[in-house]
């Protein structure tokens, strides 16, 4: 005989006078819950677990109640889809795979059951095999993701709910599925700060990662030293990146690594603060800073490589180039404030120029100054392409192109002064003047090639003088440089030849190349005993144009106060 639950439970509830979710029990022989058995019963709260004897649950049996969840036994054959209509239940849990659900099963936020059971057809279904309980909440945990769902028993929860970063070793990647239906007595919800906050939740956030202050491999260092910082963190998931930020008295540098350490060569003296931000593949992060690190300035070493190609024995012989080098050497050797270690070379091939650069500046540090001076021929065209180039002497490669010169110079740390004393030398820094020697189209093509070769366009630069470079050229890209001579004894025979540019630069810096005599530093416009890049350029340009009005020196950066040499 079919047993009816309605009268049995009603009698029990009236006798007890307490909430049904906590006290209700079911006769062991009960097989059916009648239609509307508990419809609109406000006392029905919490989780109701139907006994294993139940085979049928009727229409609207728990409709309009405050039920948090309904658990249906595996032996139940049929459940009406309207069983929870009008409720805000968190879930209905089918223990069996073959229970037939007659209708759309409205009123429950989630449906749980065996992976391949009849309940799996619902859009809000989660397989019971994936369910994991953590902190009183259900999560569906699969490989790579833990999906927060709902409370196991909302009315039983009090205090603060904390959603963890990991559940069973898998990360919580989103809060979009999390509901708090029935959790009326909780005081708040705390969630990992890296997650996007959905509009349906009122939450506070917390950090799930921590980072320790980076540890340096030395307590102090000087400019040019190499120091390694090591970071440590907890709570990261998956692939981790480390963003290092170095701030030395306002001069900043950022480095990103995949490993918890970074090695840097110190380039600036001062108080260096190092911080690291550790980020994982979920977007979670933590930042920590190390105590200030003292970087002392090391002694600046000045090096100069002076090259003069005379092309002796050829139709293009330029004997004055050797004198240019001698004059520059004499002038620089008198600059005690910038004690250059001077190396001179003559008649080098393009390969030889490269080797000389590499050897001369091999020991340069970020605190050093390296000066490269070339006196010789400059080429406007190599083949059919316009690439400003230095012309080598002797056997071997003839042209040292802009691209190759930059590649070699880029390997030198510190500040680099580049002085090109040749025809078409303006092409070294992308400067051009009157285009009579080449068509404007050809010149534009050349300039675009320089931009491409030096890969500086994205930084708003268009020439050789990018970070660390200070450049003076003797002539526009379309000009031949002029030479001058000196007749010491008045016999009409020139005793010396040299370029107007080299003569003018040395003359303004206190050395007369013609007479071999010391003179005043007329290029020192402010009389402070030092020659800046702009002072050297301005005077050389002015003096050279007195002898050859068509020759126009070029400079980059303009108006630079970089000291190139000093008394």
C-alpha positions in Angstrom: 0.0 0.0 0.0 1.4 3.4 -1.1 2.4 5.5 1.9 1.7 9.2 1.9 4.2 11.5 3.4 2.0 14.6 3.7 -0.1 13.7 6.8 2.8 12.0 8.5 5.1 14.9 8.3 2.5 17.5 9.0 1.6 15.8 12.2 5.3 15.5 13.2 6.0 19.2 12.4 3.1 20.5 14.4 4.2 18.4 17.3 7.8 19.6 17.3 7.1 23.2 16.3 10.6 23.6 14.9 12.2 24.0 11.5 11.6 21.0 9.2 15.1 21.0 7.6 16.6 20.1 10.9 14.1 17.7 12.3 12.2 15.9 9.6 12.6 12.2 9.3 11.0 9.8 6.8 9.3 6.4 7.4 11.6 3.7 6.0 8.8 2.3 3.8 7.8 5.6 2.1 7.8 5.3 -1.7 6.0 8.5 -2.9 6.0 12.1 -2.1 2.6 13.4 -3.2 2.0 16.4 -5.5 2.3 19.7 -3.6 3.1 17.8 -0.4 5.1 20.7 1.0 4.3 23.5 -1.4 4.7 27.0 0.1 5.7 25.5 3.5 8.0 28.3 4.8 9.5 26.0 7.4 11.1 23.9 4.8 14.8 25.0 4.8 18.2 23.6 4.4 19.0 20.3 2.7 16.3 17.5 2.4 17.7 14.1 1.7 15.0 11.7 0.5 15.1 8.1 1.8 16.3 5.3 -0.4 12.7 3.9 -0.6 11.4 6.9 -2.6 10.5 6.0 -6.2 8.4 9.0 -7.2 8.4 12.7 -6.4 5.2 14.5 -7.4 4.4 17.8 -9.1 5.4 20.9 -7.0 6.2 18.7 -4.0 8.6 21.4 -2.6 7.5 24.3 -4.7 7.6 27.8 -3.1 9.7 26.6 -0.1 12.9 28.0 1.2 14.7 24.7 0.5 18.4 25.0 -0.1 18.9 21.6 -1.8 17.1 18.4 -2.6 19.0 15.1 -2.7 17.2 12.3 -4.7 18.2 8.7 -4.0 19.6 6.4 -6.7 16.5 4.2 -6.7 14.1 7.0 -7.5 12.4 6.4 -10.9 10.6 9.7 -11.6 10.9 13.3 -10.4 8.5 16.0 -11.6 10.3 18.9 -13.2 8.2 21.3 -11.1 9.4 19.8 -7.8 11.2 23.0 -6.9 9.3 25.6 -8.9 9.3 29.0 -7.3 12.2 28.3 -5.0 15.8 29.7 -5.0 17.4 26.3 -4.2 21.1 26.1 -4.8 21.0 22.6 -6.3 19.2 19.3 -6.8 21.4 16.2 -6.5 20.5 13.0 -8.3 22.4 10.1 -6.9 21.3 7.7 -9.6 22.0 7.8 -13.4 18.5 6.6 -14.5 16.1 8.9 -12.7 13.7 10.4 -15.2 13.1 14.1 -14.8 9.7 15.0 -16.1 10.0 18.7 -17.1 12.5 21.5 -17.1 13.5 21.3 -13.4 13.1 25.0 -12.7 13.9 26.5 -9.3 17.4 25.0 -8.8 20.5 26.9 -9.8 22.5 23.7 -10.4 21.8 20.1 -11.2 24.3 17.4 -10.0 24.4 13.8 -10.9 26.4 11.0 -12.5 28.4 12.1 -15.6 26.4 10.1 -18.1 23.0 10.1 -16.3 19.7 11.5 -17.5 20.3 14.7 -15.6 23.4 15.5 -17.7 21.1 17.0 -20.4 20.5 20.1 -18.4 22.6 23.2 -19.2 23.3 23.8 -15.5 24.5 20.3 -14.9 27.8 19.3 -13.2 29.0 15.7 -12.9 29.0 14.5 -9.3 32.3 12.8 -10.0 33.9 16.2 -10.2 32.4 17.7 -7.1 34.8 18.6 -4.2 33.8 20.2 -1.0 36.0 23.0 0.3 35.0 25.4 3.1 31.4 24.3 3.0 31.1 24.9 -0.8 30.9 22.7 -3.8 33.5 23.0 -6.5 33.6 21.2 -9.8 37.2 20.2 -10.1 38.6 19.1 -13.5 42.2 19.1 -14.8 43.3 22.7 -14.9 40.3 24.4 -13.3 38.3 24.5 -10.0 34.8 26.0 -10.6 33.1 27.4 -7.5 29.4 26.6 -7.4 27.3 26.9 -4.2 27.1 26.1 -0.6 26.6 22.5 0.5 24.1 23.7 3.1 23.7 27.4 3.1 21.6 27.9 6.3 24.3 26.0 8.2 27.1 28.5 7.2 28.0 31.4 9.4 30.9 33.9 9.5 33.1 34.7 6.5 33.4 32.6 3.3 36.9 32.4 1.8 37.3 31.2 -1.8 40.8 29.7 -2.1 43.1 30.1 -5.0 43.5 26.3 -5.4 41.1 23.4 -4.7 42.6 20.0 -4.9 45.6 21.5 -6.6 43.6 23.1 -9.4 43.2 26.9 -9.7 40.1 28.9 -9.4 40.1 30.9 -12.6 36.7 32.7 -12.4 33.9 33.6 -10.0 31.2 33.8 -12.6 29.6 30.5 -11.5 29.7 31.2 -7.7 26.3 31.8 -6.0 25.5 32.3 -2.4 21.8 31.3 -2.4 20.6 30.4 1.1 23.7 31.7 2.8 21.8 34.3 4.9 24.0 34.1 8.0 27.4 34.6 6.4 29.2 37.9 7.2 31.1 38.3 4.0 32.9 36.7 1.1 36.7 37.0 0.5 38.1 36.1 -2.9 41.6 36.1 -4.5 42.5 39.5 -5.7 43.6 38.4 -9.2 40.0 37.3 -10.2 37.6 39.6 -12.0 34.8 40.6 -9.7 31.3 39.6 -11.1 28.5 42.1 -10.5 26.3 39.6 -8.7 28.7 39.3 -5.7 29.6 41.7 -3.0 33.1 40.6 -2.1 36.4 41.7 -0.6 39.7 40.6 -1.9 42.9 39.2 -0.5 46.4 38.4 -1.8 47.1 34.8 -2.4 50.8 35.3 -3.3 53.6 36.7 -1.3 57.1 37.8 -2.4 60.2 38.2 -0.3 62.6 41.1 -0.8 65.2 40.4 -3.5 68.6 39.3 -2.2 71.7 40.7 -3.9 74.9 38.8 -4.4 76.9 41.7 -2.9 76.3 44.3 -0.3 77.7 47.2 -2.3 79.2 47.6 -5.8 80.6 50.2 -8.1 79.6 51.2 -11.6 80.6 48.5 -14.1 80.2 45.7 -11.6 77.8 42.8 -12.3 75.4 41.9 -9.5 72.8 39.1 -9.3 69.5 39.5 -7.4 67.5 36.5 -6.4 63.7 36.5 -5.5 61.5 34.1 -3.7 57.7 33.8 -3.5 54.9 31.6 -2.4 51.5 30.8 -3.8 52.3 31.0 -7.5 50.6 28.7 -9.9 52.0 27.5 -13.2 54.4 29.5 -15.3 55.9 32.4 -13.4 57.5 35.6 -14.6 59.6 38.1 -12.7 59.5 41.8 -13.5 62.5 43.6 -12.0 62.5 47.4 -11.5 65.8 49.2 -10.8 65.7 52.9 -9.7 69.0 54.6 -9.2 68.2 58.2 -8.0 65.4 58.5 -10.6 67.2 56.6 -13.4 65.1 53.5 -14.0 65.5 50.2 -15.8 63.1 47.3 -16.1 64.1 43.7 -16.8 61.7 40.7 -17.2 63.0 37.1 -16.5 61.4 33.7 -16.4 63.7 32.6 -13.6 63.8 33.9 -10.0 67.1 35.8 -10.5 68.5 38.6 -12.7 72.0 39.6 -13.4 72.7 43.2 -14.3 75.8 45.3 -15.0 75.5 48.5 -12.9 75.6 51.6 -15.1 74.8 54.5 -12.8 76.2 55.6 -9.4 73.8 56.3 -6.6 71.3 54.7 -4.3 69.7 51.8 -6.2 66.3 50.4 -5.1 65.4 47.1 -6.6 61.9 45.7 -6.6 60.4 42.6 -8.2 56.9 41.7 -9.1 56.2 38.0 -9.3 53.3 37.0 -11.6 51.8 33.6 -12.4 49.8 32.4 -15.3 46.5 33.3 -13.6 47.4 36.9 -13.4 48.1 36.7 -9.7 51.0 38.8 -8.5 53.0 40.0 -5.5 55.6 42.7 -5.2 58.5 43.1 -2.8 61.4 45.7 -2.6 64.9 45.3 -1.3 66.7 47.8 0.9 68.5 50.6 -0.9 71.7 49.3 -2.6 74.7 51.6 -2.8 76.4 51.9 -6.2 79.6 54.0 -6.2 81.1 55.6 -9.2 84.2 54.0 -10.7 86.9 55.9 -12.3 86.0 56.8 -15.9 88.5 55.5 -18.4 88.9 57.5 -21.7 90.0 55.6 -24.8 90.5 57.0 -28.2 91.0 55.2 -31.5 92.3 57.5 -34.3 92.4 56.1 -37.8 93.8 57.8 -40.9 93.6 56.2 -44.3 96.0 57.8 -46.8 95.5 55.3 -49.6 99.1 55.8 -50.5 100.1 54.8 -54.0 96.6 55.0 -55.3 94.9 57.7 -57.5 92.9 58.7 -54.3 95.9 59.3 -52.1 95.1 61.5 -49.1 98.4 62.2 -47.4 96.7 64.7 -45.1 94.8 61.9 -43.2 98.0 60.9 -41.4 98.5 64.5 -40.3 94.9 64.6 -39.1 95.5 61.7 -36.8 98.8 63.2 -35.5 97.1 66.5 -34.8 94.1 64.9 -33.0 96.6 62.8 -31.0 98.5 65.9 -30.0 95.4 67.8 -29.0 93.9 64.9 -27.0 97.2 64.2 -25.2 97.1 67.7 -23.7 93.6 67.2 -22.3 94.5 66.2 -18.7 90.9 66.4 -17.5 90.0 63.6 -19.9 93.2 61.5 -20.0 92.6 59.5 -23.2 94.4 56.3 -23.8 95.2 56.9 -27.4 95.7 54.3 -30.2 96.4 55.3 -33.7 96.2 53.3 -37.0 96.7 54.1 -40.6 95.6 52.5 -43.9 93.2 49.9 -42.5 90.8 47.9 -44.5 87.1 47.7 -43.5 87.9 44.5 -41.6 90.9 46.1 -40.1 88.8 49.0 -38.8 86.4 46.6 -37.2 89.3 44.7 -35.5 90.9 47.9 -34.3 87.6 49.0 -32.7 87.1 45.6 -31.0 90.6 45.5 -29.6 90.9 49.2 -28.5 87.6 49.2 -26.6 87.5 45.6 -25.4 87.7 46.5 -21.8 85.2 49.4 -21.8 82.6 49.5 -19.0 79.4 51.5 -18.8 81.2 54.3 -16.9 83.8 54.8 -19.7 84.1 57.0 -22.7 85.2 55.7 -26.1 86.2 58.0 -28.9 86.4 56.8 -32.5 87.9 59.2 -35.1 88.2 58.4 -38.8 90.0 60.5 -41.4 89.7 59.2 -45.0 87.4 58.7 -47.9 83.6 58.3 -47.5 81.5 56.6 -50.1 78.0 57.7 -51.0 77.1 54.6 -52.9 77.9 50.9 -52.5 76.8 49.2 -55.7 73.5 50.6 -56.6 72.3 51.3 -53.0 73.0 54.4 -51.0 74.6 53.4 -47.7 77.1 55.9 -46.3 80.3 54.0 -45.8 83.9 54.4 -44.7 86.3 53.4 -47.4 89.0 51.0 -46.3 92.6 50.9 -47.6 94.8 48.1 -48.8 93.6 44.6 -49.4 90.5 43.2 -47.9 86.9 44.5 -47.7 86.7 48.0 -49.1 83.6 49.4 -47.5 82.6 49.6 -43.9 78.9 50.2 -44.1 76.7 52.0 -41.6 75.1 48.7 -40.7 78.3 47.0 -39.9 79.8 50.0 -38.1 76.7 50.2 -35.9 76.9 46.5 -35.1 80.5 46.8 -33.9 79.9 50.1 -31.9 76.8 48.7 -30.3 79.0 46.1 -28.5 80.9 48.9 -26.6 79.3 49.9 -23.3 79.3 53.4 -22.0 79.4 56.7 -23.9 80.7 56.7 -27.5 82.0 59.7 -29.3 82.1 59.2 -33.1 83.9 61.7 -35.3 83.8 61.0 -39.0 86.1 63.3 -41.0 85.3 62.2 -44.6 83.4 63.1 -47.7 79.7 62.2 -47.4 80.3 61.8 -43.6 76.9 63.4 -42.9 75.4 60.1 -44.0 76.7 58.5 -40.8 74.0 60.4 -38.9 71.4 60.7 -41.5 72.0 64.4 -42.2 71.7 65.8 -45.7 72.1 69.2 -47.4 72.0 70.3 -51.0 71.4 67.2 -53.1 73.4 68.3 -56.2 75.7 65.3 -56.0 72.8 62.8 -55.9 69.1 63.1 -56.7 66.8 63.8 -53.9 65.1 60.5 -54.5 68.4 58.7 -54.1 69.1 60.6 -50.9 65.7 59.8 -49.5 66.3 56.1 -50.3 69.6 56.3 -48.5 68.0 58.0 -45.4 65.3 55.3 -45.2 68.0 52.6 -45.4 69.9 54.2 -42.5 66.7 54.2 -40.5 66.1 50.5 -41.2 69.7 49.6 -40.6 69.9 51.2 -37.2 66.4 50.0 -36.2 65.8 53.2 -34.3 62.6 54.4 -36.0 60.4 53.0 -33.2 62.3 55.1 -30.7 61.7 58.3 -32.6 65.4 58.3 -33.7 66.5 58.3 -37.3 70.3 57.9 -37.2 73.4 56.5 -35.6 73.2 58.7 -32.6 70.9 56.6 -30.5 71.4 55.9 -26.8 75.0 56.4 -25.8 76.2 58.0 -29.0 77.6 61.5 -29.6 78.4 62.2 -33.2 80.1 64.9 -35.3 80.6 64.6 -39.0 82.8 66.8 -41.2 80.4 67.3 -44.1 76.8 66.9 -45.4 76.0 63.6 -47.0 76.5 65.1 -50.5 79.8 67.1 -49.8 83.4 66.3 -50.3 85.5 67.5 -47.4 88.1 70.2 -48.1 91.8 70.0 -47.3 94.3 72.8 -46.6 98.0 73.0 -46.5 100.8 74.8 -44.6 104.0 76.2 -46.1 106.3 76.5 -43.0 109.4 78.0 -44.8 107.7 80.0 -47.5 109.3 78.1 -50.4 106.0 77.5 -52.1 105.9 73.9 -51.2 103.3 72.7 -48.7 105.0 71.1 -45.7 101.8 69.7 -44.3 98.3 68.8 -45.5 95.3 68.2 -43.3 91.6 68.4 -43.5 90.0 71.8 -42.7 87.7 70.0 -40.3 90.4 68.3 -38.2 92.5 71.6 -38.3 89.5 73.6 -37.1 88.5 71.2 -34.3 92.1 71.0 -33.0 92.6 74.8 -33.4 89.5 75.6 -31.3 90.6 73.0 -28.7 94.0 74.7 -28.1 96.3 73.0 -30.7 97.6 74.5 -33.9 98.1 71.5 -36.2 100.0 73.7 -38.7 102.6 75.1 -36.4 102.6 72.5 -33.7 102.0 75.1 -31.0 99.6 75.3 -28.1 97.1 78.1 -28.2 94.0 79.3 -26.3 90.9 77.1 -26.4 88.7 79.4 -28.4 86.0 76.7 -28.8 85.5 76.9 -25.0 82.6 79.4 -25.3 81.9 79.6 -21.6 85.6 79.5 -20.5 85.1 76.6 -18.1 88.1 74.6 -19.4 86.0 71.8 -21.0 84.9 71.3 -24.6 81.4 70.0 -24.9 80.2 68.1 -28.0 78.3 71.2 -29.1 81.2 73.5 -28.5 83.6 71.3 -30.5 81.0 71.1 -33.4 80.1 74.8 -33.4 83.7 76.0 -33.6 84.8 73.4 -36.1 81.9 74.3 -38.3 82.5 78.0 -38.0 86.3 77.7 -38.6 86.0 75.3 -41.5 83.5 77.5 -43.4 85.9 80.4 -43.3 88.1 78.4 -45.6 85.5 76.4 -47.4 82.0 78.0 -47.2 80.5 74.9 -48.8 81.5 72.5 -46.1 79.0 72.1 -43.3 79.8 70.0 -40.2 76.9 68.1 -38.6 76.2 67.1 -35.0 73.9 64.8 -33.0 72.5 65.3 -30.4 72.1 69.0 -31.0 73.1 71.3 -28.2 74.6 68.4 -26.2 76.6 69.3 -23.1 78.5 66.0 -23.2 82.1 66.7 -22.4 84.3 65.4 -25.2 87.6 66.5 -23.8 88.9 69.0 -21.2 92.0 70.6 -19.8 
